[in-house]
């Protein structure tokens, strides 16, 4: 089965206990220094600020998530996390590509602020076709550059 994209908003998170549990489980696998707050507060704060989470779904299981904040013509992506047992299997790469495809389908450009990136994140983004902005404050997806980065 292929990895598919599932978008989770506050309404779905509040009504579906399994969704809430899975999202929390994904972010509990993240190193503590990667999140600005304890997991439940981080998730709640992101929803309060109008964000959504895009999750990698495989065999009806949520394996990874990215926090997404939409603005006019731009989707800001942050806080990538894949469950520990599925890391290094292409789930994160596939999730980021699915998000980029959806954003572009809606006429938006995916961007990632550099403030939330570790070196491994920067390498992954470069491989997937993201390039740093001239001022260095974010990475932006360039679809033609991503042709070699698809898995």
C-alpha positions, 0 to 999 in steps of 0.5 A: 500500500502506498503512503497517502496524505491525511489532513487533520484539523482541530474538529477531527482531532477533538472528535476522533480519539484515535486521531488524537492518540496517533498524533500525540504518539508521533510527536512523543517520538520526537526528541524533546528539543524539537518541540517548543512545548510538551506534546499535547500543548504543542498540538493544541497551540498549533490548532489554536493558531489556525494550523493543521497537521498533514499526516502520512497514512499507511495501512490505516496507520498514521506514521508521520506528521508535519505542522502546516500553517496556510497563508495566501499563496504559501504553506509554512511547514514545520515540526516534521516527525516520523514514528521512530520504528518507521524512520529511514524508510522514505515515509518522511520524504514521501510525506513532504512530497505529497504535501508539496504536490497538494500545496501546488495543486492549490496554487501555493508554495511550500516553505519551511522556516530555517528556525525549526531545522536541524542539519538532517532536515536541511539535507532532506529538504535539499534532496527533495527540491527545496532551496534556501531563500536569499536571506536564509530565513526559509527553504522554498520548494522548487518543483523542477529541482525535485525530479531527482528527489522522488522516491 
